[in-house]
């Protein structure tokens, strides 16, 4: 059975990488002497600063607040408060 050398999770046959640690599996139960490869995580594109994206999000948030305020006002009016 394949094993993850980092988190020591056991996998079924056919798996080649750990879905948690994203490192290659080994063919025996880890005993602590295995070399664990360092995998460089790619920077996510959506994490980068994007002024256009930030502006669009600010507009969407503002519209959501306005819509919620209008709905609250309509509900209060219908309830007679």
N, CA, C and O atoms as a GROMACS GRO file, in nm:
protein
  324
    1UNK      N    1   0.084  -0.118   0.000
    1UNK     CA    2   0.000   0.000   0.000
    1UNK      C    3   0.088   0.124   0.000
    1UNK      O    4   0.189   0.129   0.070
    2UNK      N    5   0.051   0.225  -0.078
    2UNK     CA    6   0.126   0.350  -0.077
    2UNK      C    7   0.101   0.430   0.052
    2UNK      O    8  -0.008   0.426   0.108
    3UNK      N    9   0.202   0.500   0.096
    3UNK     CA   10   0.195   0.580   0.217
    3UNK      C   11   0.253   0.719   0.189
    3UNK      O   12   0.340   0.735   0.104
    4UNK      N   13   0.202   0.820   0.261
    4UNK     CA   14   0.259   0.954   0.254
    4UNK      C   15   0.369   0.963   0.359
    4UNK      O   16   0.344   0.936   0.477
    5UNK      N   17   0.491   1.001   0.320
    5UNK     CA   18   0.599   1.009   0.418
    5UNK      C   19   0.585   1.127   0.513
    5UNK      O   20   0.650   1.130   0.617
    6UNK      N   21   0.503   1.224   0.479
    6UNK     CA   22   0.489   1.343   0.563
    6UNK      C   23   0.377   1.327   0.666
    6UNK      O   24   0.400   1.341   0.786
    7UNK      N   25   0.254   1.299   0.618
    7UNK     CA   26   0.140   1.289   0.712
    7UNK      C   27   0.111   1.145   0.751
    7UNK      O   28   0.024   1.120   0.835
    8UNK      N   29   0.181   1.049   0.692
    8UNK     CA   30   0.169   0.906   0.723
    8UNK      C   31   0.032   0.847   0.690
    8UNK      O   32  -0.010   0.748   0.751
    9UNK      N   33  -0.038   0.908   0.594
    9UNK     CA   34  -0.167   0.855   0.553
    9UNK      C   35  -0.145   0.737   0.459
    9UNK      O   36  -0.052   0.737   0.378
   10UNK      N   37  -0.232   0.638   0.472
   10UNK     CA   38  -0.224   0.520   0.386
   10UNK      C   39  -0.323   0.535   0.271
   10UNK      O   40  -0.436   0.580   0.291
   11UNK      N   41  -0.282   0.498   0.150
   11UNK     CA   42  -0.365   0.512   0.031
   11UNK      C   43  -0.388   0.377  -0.034
   11UNK      O   44  -0.314   0.281  -0.011
   12UNK      N   45  -0.492   0.370  -0.115
   12UNK     CA   46  -0.518   0.250  -0.194
   12UNK      C   47  -0.422   0.245  -0.310
   12UNK      O   48  -0.363   0.347  -0.348
   13UNK      N   49  -0.407   0.128  -0.368
   13UNK     CA   50  -0.321   0.112  -0.485
   13UNK      C   51  -0.371   0.202  -0.597
   13UNK      O   52  -0.492   0.220  -0.614
   14UNK      N   53  -0.279   0.258  -0.672
   14UNK     CA   54  -0.315   0.344  -0.784
   14UNK      C   55  -0.289   0.491  -0.757
   14UNK      O   56  -0.274   0.570  -0.850
   15UNK      N   57  -0.282   0.530  -0.629
   15UNK     CA   58  -0.253   0.668  -0.596
   15UNK      C   59  -0.102   0.690  -0.600
   15UNK      O   60  -0.025   0.602  -0.561
   16UNK      N   61  -0.060   0.807  -0.647
   16UNK     CA   62   0.083   0.836  -0.657
   16UNK      C   63   0.125   0.957  -0.576
   16UNK      O   64   0.243   0.972  -0.544
   17UNK      N   65   0.030   1.046  -0.541
   17UNK     CA   66   0.063   1.163  -0.460
   17UNK      C   67  -0.039   1.179  -0.348
   17UNK      O   68  -0.155   1.138  -0.361
   18UNK      N   69   0.005   1.238  -0.239
   18UNK     CA   70  -0.083   1.264  -0.125
   18UNK      C   71  -0.172   1.382  -0.158
   18UNK      O   72  -0.124   1.487  -0.201
   19UNK      N   73  -0.303   1.366  -0.138
   19UNK     CA   74  -0.393   1.475  -0.172
   19UNK      C   75  -0.393   1.585  -0.066
   19UNK      O   76  -0.454   1.690  -0.088
   20UNK      N   77  -0.328   1.564   0.046
   20UNK     CA   78  -0.316   1.668   0.149
   20UNK      C   79  -0.182   1.740   0.139
   20UNK      O   80  -0.178   1.863   0.140
   21UNK      N   81  -0.074   1.664   0.130
   21UNK     CA   82   0.061   1.721   0.130
   21UNK      C   83   0.114   1.750  -0.010
   21UNK      O   84   0.209   1.826  -0.025
   22UNK      N   85   0.054   1.689  -0.111
   22UNK     CA   86   0.094   1.707  -0.250
   22UNK      C   87   0.238   1.663  -0.276
   22UNK      O   88   0.312   1.728  -0.350
   23UNK      N   89   0.278   1.553  -0.213
   23UNK     CA   90   0.412   1.498  -0.236
   23UNK      C   91   0.398   1.353  -0.281
   23UNK      O   92   0.295   1.290  -0.255
   24UNK      N   93   0.498   1.299  -0.348
   24UNK     CA   94   0.491   1.160  -0.394
   24UNK      C   95   0.480   1.061  -0.277
   24UNK      O   96   0.540   1.080  -0.172
   25UNK      N   97   0.402   0.956  -0.300
   25UNK     CA   98   0.384   0.851  -0.200
   25UNK      C   99   0.500   0.752  -0.208
   25UNK      O  100   0.567   0.741  -0.310
   26UNK      N  101   0.521   0.680  -0.097
   26UNK     CA  102   0.623   0.576  -0.092
   26UNK      C  103   0.553   0.442  -0.078
   26UNK      O  104   0.434   0.436  -0.046
   27UNK      N  105   0.626   0.331  -0.102
   27UNK     CA  106   0.564   0.199  -0.104
   27UNK      C  107   0.570   0.125   0.029
   27UNK      O  108   0.536   0.007   0.034
   28UNK      N  109   0.611   0.192   0.136
   28UNK     CA  110   0.616   0.126   0.267
   28UNK      C  111   0.572   0.225   0.375
   28UNK      O  112   0.570   0.346   0.354
   29UNK      N  113   0.536   0.172   0.490
   29UNK     CA  114   0.494   0.259   0.600
   29UNK      C  115   0.613   0.344   0.645
   29UNK      O  116   0.722   0.292   0.667
   30UNK      N  117   0.594   0.477   0.658
   30UNK     CA  118   0.704   0.566   0.695
   30UNK      C  119   0.758   0.533   0.834
   30UNK      O  120   0.682   0.507   0.927
   31UNK      N  121   0.890   0.536   0.846
   31UNK     CA  122   0.952   0.511   0.976
   31UNK      C  123   1.029   0.633   1.027
   31UNK      O  124   1.097   0.625   1.129
   32UNK      N  125   1.019   0.745   0.954
   32UNK     CA  126   1.084   0.867   0.997
   32UNK      C  127   1.218   0.893   0.932
   32UNK      O  128   1.276   1.000   0.952
   33UNK      N  129   1.269   0.798   0.854
   33UNK     CA  130   1.399   0.816   0.790
   33UNK      C  131   1.386   0.862   0.645
   33UNK      O  132   1.486   0.885   0.578
   34UNK      N  133   1.263   0.875   0.597
   34UNK     CA  134   1.242   0.912   0.457
   34UNK      C  135   1.275   1.060   0.434
   34UNK      O  136   1.256   1.144   0.522
   35UNK      N  137   1.325   1.086   0.316
   35UNK     CA  138   1.349   1.225   0.273
   35UNK      C  139   1.217   1.280   0.221
   35UNK      O  140   1.157   1.222   0.130
   36UNK      N  141   1.172   1.389   0.277
   36UNK     CA  142   1.047   1.451   0.234
   36UNK      C  143   1.081   1.566   0.141
   36UNK      O  144   1.145   1.663   0.183
   37UNK      N  145   1.040   1.556   0.015
   37UNK     CA  146   1.075   1.663  -0.080
   37UNK      C  147   1.000   1.792  -0.048
   37UNK      O  148   0.883   1.790  -0.010
   38UNK      N  149   1.070   1.903  -0.064
   38UNK     CA  150   1.007   2.034  -0.048
   38UNK      C  151   0.947   2.073  -0.182
   38UNK      O  152   1.017   2.080  -0.283
   39UNK      N  153   0.819   2.099  -0.182
   39UNK     CA  154   0.751   2.136  -0.304
   39UNK      C  155   0.715   2.283  -0.295
   39UNK      O  156   0.648   2.326  -0.201
   40UNK      N  157   0.759   2.359  -0.395
   40UNK     CA  158   0.731   2.501  -0.398
   40UNK      C  159   0.588   2.521  -0.445
   40UNK      O  160   0.549   2.475  -0.552
   41UNK      N  161   0.509   2.591  -0.363
   41UNK     CA  162   0.371   2.617  -0.397
   41UNK      C  163   0.364   2.736  -0.492
   41UNK      O  164   0.420   2.842  -0.462
   42UNK      N  165   0.296   2.722  -0.605
   42UNK     CA  166   0.285   2.835  -0.697
   42UNK      C  167   0.194   2.942  -0.638
   42UNK      O  168   0.096   2.913  -0.569
   43UNK      N  169   0.228   3.066  -0.666
   43UNK     CA  170   0.145   3.176  -0.617
   43UNK      C  171   0.014   3.176  -0.694
   43UNK      O  172   0.012   3.173  -0.817
   44UNK      N  173  -0.093   3.180  -0.622
   44UNK     CA  174  -0.224   3.181  -0.685
   44UNK      C  175  -0.247   3.315  -0.755
   44UNK      O  176  -0.218   3.421  -0.699
   45UNK      N  177  -0.298   3.309  -0.875
   45UNK     CA  178  -0.319   3.431  -0.952
   45UNK      C  179  -0.417   3.525  -0.882
   45UNK      O  180  -0.399   3.647  -0.885
   46UNK      N  181  -0.521   3.469  -0.820
   46UNK     CA  182  -0.621   3.554  -0.758
   46UNK      C  183  -0.571   3.621  -0.632
   46UNK      O  184  -0.636   3.713  -0.582
   47UNK      N  185  -0.455   3.578  -0.578
   47UNK     CA  186  -0.399   3.642  -0.459
   47UNK      C  187  -0.320   3.768  -0.493
   47UNK      O  188  -0.293   3.850  -0.405
   48UNK      N  189  -0.284   3.784  -0.618
   48UNK     CA  190  -0.208   3.902  -0.658
   48UNK      C  191  -0.294   4.026  -0.649
   48UNK      O  192  -0.416   4.020  -0.666
   49UNK      N  193  -0.230   4.139  -0.624
   49UNK     CA  194  -0.301   4.265  -0.620
   49UNK      C  195  -0.347   4.302  -0.760
   49UNK      O  196  -0.266   4.309  -0.853
   50UNK      N  197  -0.474   4.326  -0.775
   50UNK     CA  198  -0.530   4.366  -0.903
   50UNK      C  199  -0.627   4.480  -0.877
   50UNK      O  200  -0.738   4.457  -0.828
   51UNK      N  201  -0.588   4.604  -0.910
   51UNK     CA  202  -0.675   4.719  -0.881
   51UNK      C  203  -0.812   4.709  -0.946
   51UNK      O  204  -0.912   4.750  -0.887
   52UNK      N  205  -0.819   4.655  -1.068
   52UNK     CA  206  -0.949   4.643  -1.135
   52UNK      C  207  -1.039   4.547  -1.059
   52UNK      O  208  -1.158   4.574  -1.040
   53UNK      N  209  -0.984   4.436  -1.016
   53UNK     CA  210  -1.061   4.337  -0.940
   53UNK      C  211  -1.109   4.396  -0.809
   53UNK      O  212  -1.224   4.377  -0.769
   54UNK      N  213  -1.021   4.468  -0.741
   54UNK     CA  214  -1.058   4.530  -0.613
   54UNK      C  215  -1.170   4.631  -0.631
   54UNK      O  216  -1.260   4.639  -0.547
   55UNK      N  217  -1.165   4.707  -0.739
   55UNK     CA  218  -1.270   4.807  -0.765
   55UNK      C  219  -1.404   4.739  -0.791
   55UNK      O  220  -1.507   4.782  -0.740
   56UNK      N  221  -1.401   4.632  -0.871
   56UNK     CA  222  -1.524   4.558  -0.900
   56UNK      C  223  -1.582   4.499  -0.772
   56UNK      O  224  -1.703   4.505  -0.750
   57UNK      N  225  -1.497   4.442  -0.688
   57UNK     CA  226  -1.545   4.385  -0.562
   57UNK      C  227  -1.605   4.493  -0.471
   57UNK      O  228  -1.706   4.469  -0.405
   58UNK      N  229  -1.545   4.609  -0.468
   58UNK     CA  230  -1.597   4.719  -0.387
   58UNK      C  231  -1.735   4.761  -0.436
   58UNK      O  232  -1.824   4.788  -0.355
   59UNK      N  233  -1.754   4.767  -0.568
   59UNK     CA  234  -1.884   4.803  -0.625
   59UNK      C  235  -1.988   4.697  -0.593
   59UNK      O  236  -2.101   4.730  -0.556
   60UNK      N  237  -1.951   4.569  -0.605
   60UNK     CA  238  -2.045   4.460  -0.576
   60UNK      C  239  -2.085   4.462  -0.429
   60UNK      O  240  -2.202   4.444  -0.396
   61UNK      N  241  -1.988   4.484  -0.340
   61UNK     CA  242  -2.020   4.492  -0.197
   61UNK      C  243  -2.116   4.607  -0.169
   61UNK      O  244  -2.212   4.591  -0.092
   62UNK      N  245  -2.092   4.722  -0.228
   62UNK     CA  246  -2.178   4.838  -0.207
   62UNK      C  247  -2.318   4.810  -0.256
   62UNK      O  248  -2.416   4.842  -0.188
   63UNK      N  249  -2.330   4.751  -0.374
   63UNK     CA  250  -2.462   4.716  -0.426
   63UNK      C  251  -2.534   4.616  -0.336
   63UNK      O  252  -2.655   4.627  -0.316
   64UNK      N  253  -2.461   4.521  -0.282
   64UNK     CA  254  -2.522   4.423  -0.192
   64UNK      C  255  -2.576   4.491  -0.067
   64UNK      O  256  -2.685   4.457  -0.021
   65UNK      N  257  -2.502   4.584  -0.012
   65UNK     CA  258  -2.547   4.656   0.108
   65UNK      C  259  -2.672   4.738   0.076
   65UNK      O  260  -2.766   4.742   0.156
   66UNK      N  261  -2.673   4.804  -0.039
   66UNK     CA  262  -2.789   4.885  -0.077
   66UNK      C  263  -2.912   4.797  -0.095
   66UNK      O  264  -3.021   4.832  -0.049
   67UNK      N  265  -2.897   4.684  -0.162
   67UNK     CA  266  -3.010   4.593  -0.183
   67UNK      C  267  -3.062   4.540  -0.050
   67UNK      O  268  -3.183   4.533  -0.028
   68UNK      N  269  -2.971   4.501   0.040
   68UNK     CA  270  -3.015   4.452   0.171
   68UNK      C  271  -3.086   4.561   0.250
   68UNK      O  272  -3.184   4.532   0.319
   69UNK      N  273  -3.039   4.684   0.243
   69UNK     CA  274  -3.105   4.794   0.313
   69UNK      C  275  -3.245   4.818   0.258
   69UNK      O  276  -3.339   4.841   0.334
   70UNK      N  277  -3.260   4.813   0.125
   70UNK     CA  278  -3.392   4.830   0.064
   70UNK      C  279  -3.486   4.716   0.104
   70UNK      O  280  -3.603   4.740   0.135
   71UNK      N  281  -3.436   4.594   0.105
   71UNK     CA  282  -3.520   4.481   0.148
   71UNK      C  283  -3.562   4.495   0.293
   71UNK      O  284  -3.677   4.466   0.326
   72UNK      N  285  -3.473   4.538   0.379
   72UNK     CA  286  -3.507   4.558   0.520
   72UNK      C  287  -3.612   4.666   0.534
   72UNK      O  288  -3.706   4.652   0.613
   73UNK      N  289  -3.598   4.774   0.458
   73UNK     CA  290  -3.697   4.883   0.465
   73UNK      C  291  -3.834   4.834   0.418
   73UNK      O  292  -3.935   4.867   0.480
   74UNK      N  293  -3.837   4.756   0.310
   74UNK     CA  294  -3.964   4.702   0.262
   74UNK      C  295  -4.027   4.607   0.362
   74UNK      O  296  -4.148   4.610   0.382
   75UNK      N  297  -3.947   4.523   0.424
   75UNK     CA  298  -4.000   4.431   0.524
   75UNK      C  299  -4.058   4.506   0.644
   75UNK      O  300  -4.166   4.472   0.692
   76UNK      N  301  -3.988   4.606   0.690
   76UNK     CA  302  -4.036   4.685   0.804
   76UNK      C  303  -4.164   4.760   0.768
   76UNK      O  304  -4.255   4.772   0.850
   77UNK      N  305  -4.172   4.809   0.644
   77UNK     CA  306  -4.293   4.881   0.600
   77UNK      C  307  -4.412   4.786   0.594
   77UNK      O  308  -4.523   4.823   0.635
   78UNK      N  309  -4.390   4.664   0.544
   78UNK     CA  310  -4.498   4.566   0.534
   78UNK      C  311  -4.542   4.516   0.670
   78UNK      O  312  -4.658   4.477   0.687
   79UNK      N  313  -4.453   4.516   0.767
   79UNK     CA  314  -4.487   4.470   0.902
   79UNK      C  315  -4.557   4.580   0.980
   79UNK      O  316  -4.609   4.554   1.089
   80UNK      N  317  -4.559   4.700   0.929
   80UNK     CA  318  -4.626   4.810   0.996
   80UNK      C  319  -4.545   4.873   1.106
   80UNK      O  320  -4.601   4.937   1.195
   81UNK      N  321  -4.414   4.857   1.102
   81UNK     CA  322  -4.329   4.913   1.207
   81UNK      C  323  -4.275   5.047   1.162
   81UNK      O  324  -4.201   5.111   1.236
   0.00000   0.00000   0.00000
